[in-house]
Amino acid sequence: MGRGVQKPHQLKLGLRTWWRLRRDWELPFSPSYLRRMVLGGAAFTGLRELQSVLTPGRQTTSLRNSIFIVGHWRSGTTFLHELLSLDDRYGFPPTYACLFPHCHFFLKRAMLRSSLELKRPMDDMPITPLSPQEDEFALLCLGARSPYEALLVPHRLRQALRLSDVDALTAGEAVQWDKTFVDFLSGVSLSNRRRPLILKSPPHSYRVSRINRLVPDARFILIVRDPYAVFESTVRMWSRLLANYTLGPRLSDEEIRSCVLDERLHFEAKLQAGIAELPADRIAIIRYEALVRDPKAELAKLYAHLKLSDFERVLPALRNYQDQRSGYAPSAASPSPVWREKIADTWGSIFDLYEYSR
């Protein structure tokens, strides 16, 4: 998300979604909220209906052989997403489609001519409207239950994070999630000449089993990173995002740290249960540190393991990408000694599982 999309009134939510969020989270019922819900919400609901009528082909579009990048927030999922999306045999959800999912078909031509460049608030990574983006934002805007509902109600972050687990939703909410997920991604594939997609979303780590049932022959790539670095970077991410979007009371960084620390255990349990169901040639695990050190070698291993074939055709695009990103250096921070001790104690099994030193 960039600087042009960081205010609450710029979340592109439909009318029913605004109403449900107000009911579920007791959002303040102010004149400003009414304008967002009634005017903006009605407009985006209408655009969604019109887009559905004008793109009937999505109903017969298959997501077969799509690739899902999973892993905890701030584990390098975006970096890997951009690298894999260099392969033009695949499509991906661009930023404009994820932030304007109700009308992305109408925006495509204008976005192809756009020279706009933004920076993500959590790490200043440059993105454009055509950059690969996390589809979770589209699901939120289209009314599926999402942990990113916390963007509007930061003080309920702990409860909102549990919405990542579709199996824990009500039966009706789960059916709605499935429909929204398949419908949006089918539309993205249709706009990409029906190609399979490269997708990334940390919340999908809770949903590996579900996605495996919804998407035939889906492949999954899990990216892992030093838990200490992941922890502090995730806290910074939530702190900045919640400050940008909030409609309710703020959380302190210490409160965010407590939520992140506790939720990782549920996250990992769901992820490992989903992975255990997959054939060996449909799940690959990659370390962020190795990918940063030698992207070409690590991608070649992924292609071989997942039987994607023809890695050589990606090399010119990979060299160009590396040249363009040569000046970008990811920020890094380390937890305080007190929090390092808590992380090592609570996440001990995670350090051991992925072979990181405590």
C-alpha positions in Angstrom: 0.0 0.0 0.0 1.3 3.4 -0.9 1.0 6.9 0.4 -2.0 7.6 -1.8 -4.1 4.9 -0.1 -3.4 5.3 3.5 -6.5 7.0 5.0 -9.6 5.3 6.4 -11.9 7.0 3.9 -9.9 5.5 1.0 -10.6 1.9 1.9 -12.8 0.8 -1.0 -15.5 -1.1 0.9 -19.0 -1.9 -0.4 -22.2 -0.9 1.4 -22.9 -4.3 3.0 -19.3 -4.5 4.2 -19.4 -1.1 5.9 -22.6 -2.1 7.6 -21.3 -5.5 8.8 -18.1 -3.9 10.1 -20.1 -1.3 12.0 -22.3 -4.1 13.5 -19.4 -6.5 14.4 -16.9 -4.0 15.7 -19.2 -1.2 16.9 -17.6 1.4 14.7 -18.4 5.1 15.6 -21.6 6.2 13.8 -20.5 9.6 12.7 -21.5 11.9 9.7 -18.1 11.0 8.2 -18.8 7.3 8.6 -22.2 7.7 7.1 -20.7 9.4 4.0 -18.2 6.6 3.6 -20.8 3.9 4.0 -23.7 5.3 2.1 -22.0 7.2 -0.7 -18.8 5.4 -1.2 -20.2 2.0 -0.2 -23.1 2.3 -2.6 -20.9 3.4 -5.5 -18.5 0.5 -5.1 -21.4 -2.0 -4.7 -22.8 -0.7 -8.0 -19.5 -0.9 -9.7 -19.0 -4.5 -8.6 -22.4 -5.5 -10.0 -21.6 -3.8 -13.3 -18.2 -5.5 -13.5 -19.8 -8.9 -12.9 -22.3 -8.3 -15.7 -19.6 -7.2 -18.1 -17.2 -10.0 -17.3 -19.2 -13.3 -17.4 -16.1 -15.2 -18.5 -14.8 -15.4 -15.0 -17.4 -18.1 -14.3 -15.5 -20.6 -16.5 -12.0 -19.4 -15.6 -9.8 -22.1 -13.9 -7.2 -21.3 -11.3 -5.5 -24.7 -11.8 -1.7 -24.8 -11.3 -1.6 -21.4 -9.5 1.2 -20.9 -7.0 0.6 -19.6 -3.4 3.4 -18.0 -1.4 2.8 -18.4 2.3 4.8 -17.4 5.4 4.5 -15.1 8.3 4.2 -11.4 7.8 7.6 -9.8 7.1 9.2 -13.1 6.1 10.0 -11.9 2.6 6.7 -12.9 0.9 6.6 -9.7 -1.2 10.2 -10.1 -2.4 9.5 -13.7 -3.5 6.2 -12.7 -5.1 7.9 -10.1 -7.2 10.6 -12.5 -8.3 8.2 -15.3 -9.3 5.9 -12.8 -11.1 8.7 -12.2 -13.5 7.7 -15.4 -15.3 5.2 -14.2 -18.0 3.6 -17.7 -18.1 1.7 -16.6 -14.9 -0.5 -13.7 -14.0 -0.7 -12.0 -10.6 -3.1 -9.5 -8.9 -1.7 -6.0 -9.4 -1.9 -3.3 -6.8 -4.7 -1.4 -8.5 -6.8 -4.6 -8.7 -6.4 -5.4 -5.0 -7.2 -1.9 -3.8 -10.0 -1.3 -6.3 -11.4 -4.9 -6.7 -14.9 -3.7 -7.5 -13.9 -2.0 -10.7 -10.4 -3.3 -11.7 -11.4 -4.3 -15.2 -12.4 -0.7 -15.9 -9.1 0.6 -14.6 -6.7 -1.7 -16.4 -6.1 0.5 -19.5 -5.5 3.6 -17.5 -3.1 1.7 -15.1 -1.1 0.4 -18.0 -0.2 4.0 -18.9 0.4 5.1 -15.3 3.9 6.2 -14.2 2.8 6.6 -10.5 5.2 5.2 -8.0 4.4 4.8 -4.3 6.2 3.5 -1.2 4.8 1.0 1.3 4.4 2.5 4.7 5.9 -0.3 6.6 9.3 -0.5 4.8 9.4 2.2 2.0 9.6 -0.5 -0.7 8.7 1.2 -4.0 5.6 -0.1 -5.7 3.5 0.9 -8.7 -0.2 0.3 -9.6 1.1 -2.7 -11.7 3.3 -4.2 -8.9 2.3 -7.7 -7.7 0.1 -7.2 -4.6 -1.4 -9.2 -1.7 -4.9 -10.4 -2.6 -6.0 -10.1 1.0 -6.7 -6.4 0.5 -9.2 -7.3 -2.3 -10.9 -9.9 -0.1 -11.3 -7.3 2.6 -12.8 -4.7 0.2 -15.2 -7.2 -1.3 -16.6 -8.2 2.1 -14.9 -11.5 3.0 -13.9 -11.8 6.6 -10.2 -10.8 7.0 -7.7 -10.0 9.7 -7.2 -6.7 8.0 -10.5 -5.6 9.5 -8.1 -4.6 12.4 -7.0 -1.7 10.2 -10.2 0.0 11.2 -10.4 -1.2 14.8 -6.8 -1.5 16.1 -7.8 -2.2 19.7 -9.4 -5.4 18.5 -6.3 -6.7 16.7 -6.1 -9.9 18.7 -9.7 -10.9 17.7 -9.3 -9.7 14.1 -6.2 -11.9 13.6 -8.3 -14.9 14.3 -10.4 -14.1 11.2 -7.5 -15.4 9.1 -8.7 -18.9 9.9 -11.7 -19.5 7.6 -12.4 -22.8 9.4 -13.2 -20.8 12.6 -15.8 -18.6 10.8 -19.5 -19.3 10.8 -20.7 -21.6 8.1 -22.2 -18.6 6.2 -19.0 -16.5 6.5 -16.9 -19.5 5.3 -19.1 -20.0 2.2 -18.9 -16.2 1.5 -15.1 -16.3 1.9 -14.8 -19.2 -0.6 -17.0 -17.4 -3.2 -15.2 -14.1 -2.9 -11.8 -15.7 -3.1 -12.6 -17.8 -6.2 -14.5 -15.0 -7.9 -11.9 -12.3 -7.5 -9.0 -14.5 -8.5 -10.9 -15.9 -11.5 -11.4 -12.3 -12.6 -7.7 -11.5 -12.2 -6.9 -14.7 -14.2 -9.4 -13.6 -16.9 -7.7 -10.2 -17.2 -4.4 -12.0 -17.5 -5.5 -14.1 -20.5 -6.7 -17.0 -18.2 -3.1 -17.7 -17.0 -2.5 -19.5 -13.7 -1.6 -17.0 -10.9 1.2 -16.2 -8.6 -0.3 -15.2 -5.3 1.0 -14.2 -1.9 -0.8 -13.5 1.4 0.4 -14.2 4.9 -3.2 -15.0 6.0 -3.3 -17.7 3.4 -0.9 -19.6 5.7 -3.9 -20.4 7.9 -5.8 -21.6 4.8 -3.5 -24.1 3.0 -6.0 -27.0 3.4 -8.9 -24.9 2.2 -7.0 -23.4 -0.8 -5.8 -26.9 -1.7 -9.5 -28.0 -2.0 -10.6 -24.8 -3.9 -7.7 -24.7 -6.4 -6.8 -27.8 -8.4 -3.1 -28.7 -8.4 -2.1 -25.6 -6.4 1.5 -25.4 -5.4 2.7 -23.7 -2.2 6.0 -22.0 -1.4 6.7 -21.3 2.3 9.3 -18.6 3.0 10.8 -18.5 6.4 13.0 -15.9 8.1 14.9 -15.4 11.4 12.1 -15.2 14.0 13.7 -12.3 15.8 13.7 -10.2 12.6 10.2 -11.3 11.7 8.8 -10.4 15.1 10.1 -6.8 15.3 9.4 -6.1 11.6 5.8 -7.4 12.1 5.3 -5.1 15.1 6.5 -2.1 13.0 4.2 -3.1 10.1 1.1 -3.2 12.3 2.0 0.0 14.1 2.3 1.9 10.9 -0.7 0.4 9.2 -3.0 0.8 12.2 -2.0 4.4 12.5 -2.8 5.1 8.9 -6.3 3.5 8.8 -7.7 3.5 12.3 -11.3 4.5 13.1 -10.9 3.6 16.8 -8.4 3.7 19.7 -4.8 3.1 19.0 -2.7 0.2 20.4 0.7 0.8 21.9 3.7 -1.1 20.4 3.9 -3.2 23.5 0.3 -4.3 23.1 1.0 -5.1 19.4 4.0 -7.1 20.5 1.9 -9.2 22.8 -0.6 -9.9 20.0 2.1 -10.9 17.5 3.8 -13.1 20.1 0.7 -15.1 21.0 -0.9 -15.4 17.6 2.2 -16.9 15.9 1.5 -20.2 17.7 -2.0 -20.5 16.1 -0.6 -19.4 12.8 2.1 -22.1 12.8 -0.3 -24.8 13.9 -2.7 -24.1 11.0 0.2 -23.8 8.5 1.9 -27.1 9.5 -1.5 -28.9 9.5 -2.1 -27.7 5.9 1.4 -28.5 4.7 1.2 -32.0 6.0 -1.7 -32.8 3.5 0.3 -31.8 0.4 2.3 -34.1 -1.9 6.1 -33.4 -1.7 6.2 -31.9 -5.2 3.6 -29.3 -4.4 5.2 -27.7 -1.3 8.6 -26.1 -1.2 10.3 -24.2 1.7 12.8 -21.4 1.1 14.8 -19.3 3.5 14.7 -15.6 3.1 18.3 -15.1 3.9 19.4 -17.5 1.2 17.0 -15.9 -1.3 18.5 -12.4 -0.7 22.0 -13.8 -1.0 21.5 -15.6 -4.3 18.1 -15.2 -5.9 19.0 -17.0 -9.1 20.2 -20.1 -7.3 17.2 -20.3 -5.0 14.7 -19.7 -7.7 16.3 -22.4 -9.8 15.9 -24.8 -6.9 12.2 -23.9 -6.6 11.5 -24.4 -10.2 13.2 -27.8 -10.1 11.4 -29.0 -7.0 7.9 -27.8 -8.1 8.5 -29.0 -11.6 7.8 -25.6 -13.1 10.3 -26.1 -16.0 12.1 -23.7 -18.2 13.8 -21.4 -15.6 16.2 -20.1 -18.2 13.4 -18.0 -19.9 13.1 -16.0 -16.7 16.8 -15.0 -16.4 16.7 -11.8 -18.5 13.8 -10.4 -16.5 15.5 -11.4 -13.3 18.7 -9.6 -14.2 16.6 -6.5 -15.1 14.7 -6.7 -11.8 18.0 -6.9 -9.8 19.4 -3.9 -11.6 16.3 -1.8 -10.9 16.3 -2.8 -7.2 20.1 -2.4 -6.7 19.7 0.7 -4.5 17.0 -0.7 -2.2 18.1 -1.8 1.2 15.5 -3.4 3.6 15.3 -1.9 7.0 16.2 -4.1 10.0 15.5 -3.9 13.7 16.1 -6.2 16.6 13.8 -6.8 19.6 15.0 -5.5 23.0 16.7 -8.1 25.3 13.5 -8.5 27.3 11.5 -9.3 24.2 14.2 -11.5 22.7 13.9 -13.7 25.8 10.1 -13.8 25.5 10.4 -14.7 21.8 12.9 -17.4 22.4 10.8 -18.9 25.1 7.4 -18.7 23.4 8.6 -19.5 19.8 11.1 -22.1 20.8 9.5 -24.8 18.7 9.5 -22.4 15.7 13.2 -21.7 16.0 13.8 -25.5 16.2 11.5 -26.3 13.3 13.2 -23.9 10.8 16.6 -24.4 12.3 17.3 -20.8 13.5 19.5 -20.1 16.5 18.1 -18.8 19.7 
